[in-house]
Amino acid sequence: MTKQNVVLSDVKSGLAITVAVSNSSLFSAAVQKPLTAPGGYITISRSKLLKKLETGGVTEGRINAWVESMRASSPTRIRPTPSSTQNRDEGSWMLKHPSALNMFEEITNASKGKQIVMFLDYDGTLSPIVEDPDRAFMSESMRRAVKDVAKYFPTAIVSGRCRDKVYSFVRLAELYYAGSHGMDIKGPTKSYRNKKRNQPVLFQPANEFLPMIDEVYKALLEKTKSTPGAKVENNRFCVSVHFRCVDEKSWTELAEQVRSVLKEYPKLRLTQGRKVLEIRPTIKWDKGKALEFLLESLGFANCNNVLPLYIGDDRTDEDAFKVLRNRGQGFGILVSKVAKETKASYTLQEPSEVMDFLHRLVEWKRMSARGHSRV
Ligand SMILES: O=P(O)(O)OC[C@H]1O[C@H](O[C@H]2O[C@H](CO)[C@@H](O)[C@H](O)[C@H]2O)[C@H](O)[C@@H](O)[C@@H]1O
C-alpha cells in the first residue's frame, strides 16, 4: 500500500488521524477518470496538527487593526468617484490579476490533459453578501450552474459556515462539502451518474474542540447581547461574530467584547472576514489544507495531471490561493470589485460573473467532448 493519499477519519478521539479505508471507495462518487486512486494511509501526528499558530491571546492592538481594516472597506469610507491615483492603482491591479472571463482560453489551455477540480467558496462567491447571514440564499440559476459543473468536474464547496448550513443553501448531494473553514469535510452522498448512494467521507480534525466552541459561542452570545445588531453564529467548529448590522461607532466596543471572552481561551484564535470576526481552534488547518486534503484524497497527490480552480472572495480563501501558488498548479480566482492584496491569479467581479464563468466552463467541456467524438 502506498503512502500517496491522505484519508483521515472522524474518529471519536478527535485527532487520532489514521484511517483504514480505501481512498477510491470513499471518493468514487462524482469522480471521473483518472481519479481511480490507490488506497493508502497517512498519519498526521497529533502534535503537528495541534501546533499552535499563535498564542491564543489577541492583543488590543491587533483587534484595533482589524476594526480599522473593516472600517476602511465600509461603504461610508469608499469614495464614490475614484481619484486618478485610485484609477491607476486599480488599473495596475487588474493587469496583475486579470478577469478570469477574459483569460478563459488561457485557463482552458492550461487544463489540456489535466482533470479540472473545482473549489467554490459560498458567501460572496455563489451568493451575494446580504445583511442577514441566515438569508444568504443561492439563486436557482446559480444552483443549476454548479450542478452542471459537477457533472464534468469533481466539485467542492469550501466555506466558513457550518457544513449542514451550507448544504441547506446549496442542496446538491453530488458535491464535496468542507464546512467550518475545512474542519468538517464530507464527500458526495450521491453519484451524479448512477445515483448510487455512497459512504460519506468525514474528516473532522478539530473534534475535540467541540465542547469548547459551544462554550465560547454561549459566552459570546451573552457578552454581545448589549450591542445592538451584533450577531453570533455557531458554525460548529468555529464561531462568527457579525459586525455588518452594528453601528460603526460600536465596532471597537464589540471587538473588545470578543477579545474579553477570547482571552479565557488560549487554544482558540481569531481571524477576520467580511465584517465578521471568526473564532477557531489553533490547529494548523484552513481552507488551503482542506484543498490539499481533497486533492490528495481524489488521487492527485504529487500529480501533474490536475488543474485545481479555486474561486473565493474572502481573506480566508487566501490560504487556498497560497497553496495553489506554492504548488505551481491551478489558479486562484478572487471575487472582488476592488483592488485587494491577493495571491489569486485572476479575478471575477461578483457572483453573477462567477456564474458566467461556470457556464463557459461547462459549454467549453461540452464542445470539446463533441469535438473529440467527431475525430
Ligand atoms: O467561507 P464563506 O462561505 O465565504 O463564509 C464566510 C462567512 O460567510 C458568512 O458571512 C458573510 O456573509 C453574510 C451573508 O451574506 C454577511 O452578512 C456577512 O457580513 C459576511 O461576513 C457567514 O455568515 C459566516 O459565518 C462565514 O464565516
The ligand as an SDF file (V2000), in Angstrom:
LIG
                    3D

 27 28  0  0  0  0  0  0  0  0999 V2000
  -16.2820   30.9700    3.5920 O   0  0  0  0  0  0  0  0  0  0  0  0
  -17.5960   31.5890    3.2620 P   0  0  0  0  0  0  0  0  0  0  0  0
  -18.5820   30.6470    2.6790 O   0  0  0  0  0  0  0  0  0  0  0  0
  -17.4390   32.8320    2.4430 O   0  0  0  0  0  0  0  0  0  0  0  0
  -18.1620   32.0500    4.6860 O   0  0  0  0  0  0  0  0  0  0  0  0
  -17.5740   33.1480    5.3750 C   0  0  0  0  0  0  0  0  0  0  0  0
  -18.6100   33.7570    6.2930 C   0  0  0  0  0  0  0  0  0  0  0  0
  -19.7670   33.9580    5.4700 O   0  0  0  0  0  0  0  0  0  0  0  0
  -20.9430   34.4180    6.1070 C   0  0  0  0  0  0  0  0  0  0  0  0
  -20.7680   35.7910    6.4360 O   0  0  0  0  0  0  0  0  0  0  0  0
  -20.6210   36.6310    5.3220 C   0  0  0  0  0  0  0  0  0  0  0  0
  -21.8380   36.5700    4.5300 O   0  0  0  0  0  0  0  0  0  0  0  0
  -23.0220   37.0580    5.2150 C   0  0  0  0  0  0  0  0  0  0  0  0
  -24.2220   36.8200    4.2990 C   0  0  0  0  0  0  0  0  0  0  0  0
  -24.0530   37.4360    3.0510 O   0  0  0  0  0  0  0  0  0  0  0  0
  -22.8310   38.5210    5.6030 C   0  0  0  0  0  0  0  0  0  0  0  0
  -23.9720   39.0140    6.3010 O   0  0  0  0  0  0  0  0  0  0  0  0
  -21.5730   38.6710    6.4790 C   0  0  0  0  0  0  0  0  0  0  0  0
  -21.3140   40.0220    6.7470 O   0  0  0  0  0  0  0  0  0  0  0  0
  -20.3460   38.0510    5.7690 C   0  0  0  0  0  0  0  0  0  0  0  0
  -19.2210   38.0540    6.6250 O   0  0  0  0  0  0  0  0  0  0  0  0
  -21.2770   33.5690    7.2890 C   0  0  0  0  0  0  0  0  0  0  0  0
  -22.4040   34.1000    7.9450 O   0  0  0  0  0  0  0  0  0  0  0  0
  -20.0970   33.4190    8.2310 C   0  0  0  0  0  0  0  0  0  0  0  0
  -20.4300   32.5620    9.2910 O   0  0  0  0  0  0  0  0  0  0  0  0
  -18.9490   32.8140    7.4380 C   0  0  0  0  0  0  0  0  0  0  0  0
  -17.8360   32.6380    8.2740 O   0  0  0  0  0  0  0  0  0  0  0  0
  1  2  2  0
  2  3  1  0
  2  4  1  0
  2  5  1  0
  5  6  1  0
  6  7  1  0
  7  8  1  0
  7 26  1  0
  8  9  1  0
  9 10  1  0
  9 22  1  0
 10 11  1  0
 11 12  1  0
 11 20  1  0
 12 13  1  0
 13 14  1  0
 13 16  1  0
 14 15  1  0
 16 17  1  0
 16 18  1  0
 18 19  1  0
 18 20  1  0
 20 21  1  0
 22 23  1  0
 22 24  1  0
 24 25  1  0
 24 26  1  0
 26 27  1  0
M  END
$$$$
